[in-house]
């Protein structure tokens, strides 16, 4: 770890002269260099423990000198490694033609391999690093076999230690068993087989727990039930039994709760029993580890003798529709909520405007149609639209190819998808002129016919992955236009109507030109995303002007240090402050690539509890410089004033480029102040905000010398229309205030 002062002078700043202020940390793990702001990103000082593993060295015909590689063109092809750890890399040369470079592994450890350009034409001085994860075990075994003297016990054990450090325990056991067979006198090696079996079992147990956390309970159960208990220690057997119990307990608990509830319903009047029959069947079918918490009130008070039966039943029925902690004990309201929920779902699904008006009239006559109830019903609704006819893939389970009049995208649901469970989502933007299906393969793993599943990180982690078409078929570069934004946002909203996507955990990401698009769209609409990941993106035009928006959005940028088009330090330097959640990862000796090496860390980053969509702020400070970038949390701007918006296509011809400043705040006593800035017309989209905004009280809106007093009228129309159009069921706006 080194402390540096700035990224403005490029990423070689670690060797710059001394400065008094060094807030940025550069962390070098051999494979990549990571840049973060020291105070804004970590809670404790780091501990430098040096090299954690031994490097294995390989002889290679290295050149004595050569041209230093300052930039790397597009990689056009890579051959497999041969038995000597060498491969041929073909890149685009300075004249556009292909250049073939022979690379050889000179060092390797459990984390990365060091590749050098070998003797040849051209002769280059080039050190490239790749993750050891990207090398399959059969290739490594072939290389080790050529390197290792079979009569050298220490050399053989070095290979065993390598596989152990890389957590490839099956390969470590095979290498150790082969060594024991060839060196029978080394009896002290035999107990190590049992130790490796234990580590293998711990790895398998961890996989089962990860699958259970991702909602893949059947797969987790099959792993645990097929566990080789006779080969592991007593402690591991107990851990397996506990994990199986944790999987089976919710099903048993659900069965017991439903038996109790049916018994209680049987004691109600006939008309009440009949009105609850379908609801009980729905609850019995849908009750699982993911939905059991909805009945927490009933589980706690269902046997309370001092509570009437109808009150206990109401707790269960209302809890199923409103969520945990609803506390509703009025059975007539609970029964009314069943019809309210049905009408709300129909409103969101029907394209018939006349029918929607009729639904609003029907809701007005129902006891449970209070906005507070409807707001709690919305997040727990199953997806409101079915998949279009012909969209399910015939080959890949859980994959859909959607093409409507307004959008086009492909989407992959995780294994054991349950529409009653909320799933995090990756919105992956494709490289220009590349198939959108490539993004599903990268994030969820390529489909394997023999097991009829994807086994990539997205599938294993329980993420929904969708890839919208954002460009024209012949488009070479991202153009920063509102139309590109519209293609992406329309596709995301369509997917949220058809799949159970958690709107608080939607991450926008992309590769190459798609990475640039993700960067721009993420900053232009910071209220929509849990985070932004850009892989080999090249920020330009609007992105430097949207630094105020970046403070509200976790950022993760991945690039190669030899990418000639990489982002300049001046732009990224703006993110290296305590009020940003930003990380820059630069791979050593690499150019413009997809960096599959980084994917385990990307999912680890997205799974952090802190990386969720931020709560709606009391104060808004944002920037806009383009038509379409006019909505920020609860404030929507009207038409931008002349001179504020710059047409991205005519960007280089603009005489003045300066972003408009958007400022608004909610003060004490329900007072909202909007600063006159890039627009004269404003629309406030409001919902209750605990401790910030109370819609039961009068709201005072001030803009310049204008003051407007408004009161929420209790209507559901604004709320339901907002959800129907934006598809965000977690943050439905209850009322709209237009100024002037």
Secondary structure, 3 states (H helix, E strand, C coil): CEEECCCCCCCCHHHCCCCCCCCEEEEECCCEEEEEEHHHHCCCCCCCCCCCCCCEECCCCECCCCEECCCECCEEEECCCCCCCEEEEEEECCCCCEEEEEEEEEEECCCEEEEEEECCCCCEECEEEEEHHHCCHHHHHHHHHHHCCCCCHHHHHHHHHHHHHCCCHHHHHHHHHHHHHHCCCCHHHHHHHHHHHHHHHHHHHHHHHHHHHCCCHHHHHHHHHCCCHHHCCHHHHHHHHHHHHHHHHHHHHHHHHHHHHHHHHCCCCHHHHHHHHHHHHHHHHHCCCCCHHHHHHHHHHCCCCCCCHHHHHHHHHHHHHHCCCCCCCCHHHHHHHHHHHHHHHHHHHCCCHHHHHHHHHHHHCCCCCCHHHHHHHHCCCCCCCCCCCCCECCCCCCEEEEECCCCEEEEECCCCCCCCCCEEEEEEECCCCCCCHHHHHHHHCCEECCCCEECCHHHHCCCEEEEECCCCCCCCCCCCCHHHHHHHHHHHHHHHHHCCEEEEEEEEEEECHHHHHHHHHHHHCCCCCCEEEEECCCCCCCHHHHHHHHCCCCEEEEEECCECCCCCHHHHHCCCCCCCCEEEEEECCCCCCCCHHHHHHHHHHHCCCCCCCCCCCCEEEEEECCCCCCEECCEEECCECCCCCCCHHHHHHCCCCCCEEEEEEEEHHHEEEECCCCECCEEEEECCECCCECCCCCEEEEECCEEEEECCCCCCHHHHHHHHHHCCCCCCCCEEEEEC
